[in-house]
Amino acid sequence: MTTATMKWQHGETWYRIVGDLTNGKTPVMVLHGGPGAGHNYTIAIADLIAQSGRAAILYDQLGCGNSTHLPDAPKEFWTPELFMEELILLTQHLGISDDYSIIGQSWGGMLGMQFASHRPAGLRALIVADSPAGMKIWVSEANKLRAQLPPEVEATLKKHEAAGTTEDPEYVAAVDVFYERHLCRVPMPPDVAESFAQMAADPTVYHTMNGPSEFHVVGSLKNWDIHDQLHKIDVPTLLVSGAYDEATPTMVAEIQYRIPDVVWELFPESSHMPHIEEPARFKRIVNAFLNAKLD
């Protein structure tokens, strides 16, 4: 297991190679969510992939985790294009830019789809886990899920969102009720908790691009939408999502029929983290897909 950093014009990007990058098998870049959640909660994804003998690369996107933090960067600095540049530079730095695949979770899947729609040379396969292709449908579906919360919880959410007091502990506690239903339905392992802790310590990227919570999207991604770009993705694609996922079946279906070469696996006992909630099934499906589509 190798840990190092890549220096580029905006700072340093930390990464970890899990497995043997030189064994001839196409490696997998693991794109974490948030934005700004850090790699920690995706360690399980890398470990499950590496058990098949295929290397996986974890990294902290710029602005979070072990990579350079830029709390004073202007809001317009944080764009999907920035992270696409970081991704391609990292594949070049690792010497795999002519042969690699991507698994992106949540925001990482959004980034992965936008990246893949540009048909980068060297990309061999794409796995999108628990992601929308547009934030309007994300918010619309989140509102449907919120409507199923206990009335007092929804009232608390609305009260603090209207007042702009989303850092109030009462709001945070109400958000946790939603998360327990639609983010992770099992007790959070330490790696998942660490991602939340580091994002709470420096929420710059998350608050700038998303907003104060998963369903109150007021950041720069508010109008992000790539549905009309999905037909350009020309690599085999696997969609993964949970039956209770905040990335609802409705929004995943909107992706499925737009990507030419695609399969979709719905995890019946999972919400937003099938790799944590149903790890054995996740390992079997993801590795079977990679082994069928890659060297």
WOQUIJO-V876970 format. One record per residue. N is the residue number from 1. RES is the residue in one letter. SS is DSSP state (A for helix, B for strand, O for the rest). PHI is phi in whole degrees, 0 to 359 (none if undefined). Layout:
<<N RES SS PHI> <N RES SS PHI>>
//
This chain:
<<1 M O none> <2 T B 251> <3 T B 238> <4 A B 200> <5 T B 228> <6 M B 250> <7 K B 271> <8 W B 214> <9 Q O 298> <10 H O 257> <11 G B 139> <12 E B 235> <13 T B 252> <14 W B 278> <15 Y B 214> <16 R B 224> <17 I B 264> <18 V B 254> <19 G O 104> <20 D O 261> <21 L O 285> <22 T O 248> <23 N O 271> <24 G O 92> <25 K O 269> <26 T O 302> <27 P B 281> <28 V B 237> <29 M B 276> <30 V B 258> <31 L B 259> <32 H O 279> <33 G O 264> <34 G O 127> <35 P O 301> <36 G O 97> <37 A O 280> <38 G O 80> <39 H O 281> <40 N A 308> <41 Y A 287> <42 T A 262> <43 I A 304> <44 A A 299> <45 I A 297> <46 A A 298> <47 D A 296> <48 L A 294> <49 I A 289> <50 A A 297> <51 Q O 295> <52 S O 272> <53 G O 94> <54 R O 258> <55 A O 290> <56 A B 232> <57 I B 247> <58 L B 269> <59 Y B 206> <60 D O 265> <61 Q O 298> <62 L O 311> <63 G O 98> <64 C O 210> <65 G O 57> <66 N O 272> <67 S O 273> <68 T O 299> <69 H O 265> <70 L O 229> <71 P O 295> <72 D O 261> <73 A O 294> <74 P O 296> <75 K A 302> <76 E A 289> <77 F A 291> <78 W O 273> <79 T O 228> <80 P A 304> <81 E A 297> <82 L A 301> <83 F A 284> <84 M A 293> <85 E A 297> <86 E A 301> <87 L A 297> <88 I A 293> <89 L A 295> <90 L A 291> <91 T A 297> <92 Q A 291> <93 H A 300> <94 L A 276> <95 G O 75> <96 I O 239> <97 S O 295> <98 D O 259> <99 D O 193> <100 Y B 203> <101 S B 230> <102 I B 228> <103 I B 237> <104 G B 241> <105 Q B 250> <106 S O 59> <107 W A 304> <108 G A 298> <109 G A 289> <110 M A 300> <111 L A 299> <112 G A 298> <113 M A 293> <114 Q A 297> <115 F A 298> <116 A A 294> <117 S O 294> <118 H O 271> <119 R O 51> <120 P O 295> <121 A O 297> <122 G O 101> <123 L B 287> <124 R B 253> <125 A B 199> <126 L B 224> <127 I B 241> <128 V B 245> <129 A B 249> <130 D O 66> <131 S O 230> <132 P O 264> <133 A O 254> <134 G B 195> <135 M A 278> <136 K A 294> <137 I A 290> <138 W A 300> <139 V A 292> <140 S A 300> <141 E A 291> <142 A A 297> <143 N A 295> <144 K A 295> <145 L A 291> <146 R A 298> <147 A O 296> <148 Q O 269> <149 L O 287> <150 P O 306> <151 P A 307> <152 E A 291> <153 V A 291> <154 E A 298> <155 A A 297> <156 T A 295> <157 L A 300> <158 K A 297> <159 K A 301> <160 H A 283> <161 E A 294> <162 A A 292> <163 A A 274> <164 G O 73> <165 T O 249> <166 T O 284> <167 E O 267> <168 D O 297> <169 P A 305> <170 E A 295> <171 Y A 293> <172 V A 302> <173 A A 295> <174 A A 292> <175 V A 299> <176 D A 298> <177 V A 297> <178 F A 296> <179 Y A 298> <180 E A 295> <181 R A 269> <182 H A 233> <183 L O 252> <184 C O 206> <185 R O 267> <186 V O 239> <187 P O 305> <188 M O 291> <189 P O 294> <190 P A 305> <191 D A 297> <192 V A 291> <193 A A 300> <194 E A 295> <195 S A 297> <196 F A 296> <197 A A 294> <198 Q A 288> <199 M A 289> <200 A A 292> <201 A A 291> <202 D O 218> <203 P O 272> <204 T A 309> <205 V A 292> <206 Y A 298> <207 H A 293> <208 T A 290> <209 M A 270> <210 N O 254> <211 G B 145> <212 P B 282> <213 S B 204> <214 E O 299> <215 F O 248> <216 H B 248> <217 V B 267> <218 V O 235> <219 G O 271> <220 S O 292> <221 L O 273> <222 K O 309> <223 N O 254> <224 W O 294> <225 D B 200> <226 I O 235> <227 H A 306> <228 D A 281> <229 Q A 254> <230 L A 295> <231 H A 294> <232 K A 279> <233 I O 291> <234 D O 243> <235 V O 242> <236 P B 305> <237 T B 230> <238 L B 247> <239 L B 258> <240 V B 234> <241 S B 202> <242 G B 254> <243 A O 296> <244 Y O 254> <245 D O 295> <246 E O 293> <247 A O 276> <248 T O 292> <249 P A 306> <250 T A 301> <251 M A 283> <252 V A 290> <253 A A 299> <254 E A 295> <255 I A 277> <256 Q A 305> <257 Y O 278> <258 R O 259> <259 I O 265> <260 P O 299> <261 D O 247> <262 V B 216> <263 V B 230> <264 W B 230> <265 E B 244> <266 L B 261> <267 F B 267> <268 P O 290> <269 E O 252> <270 S O 248> <271 S O 250> <272 H O 270> <273 M O 224> <274 P A 305> <275 H A 292> <276 I A 260> <277 E A 277> <278 E O 225> <279 P A 297> <280 A A 295> <281 R A 292> <282 F A 300> <283 K A 301> <284 R A 296> <285 I A 289> <286 V A 293> <287 N A 290> <288 A A 296> <289 F A 297> <290 L A 298> <291 N A 292> <292 A A 283> <293 K A 256> <294 L O 235> <295 D O 287>>
//
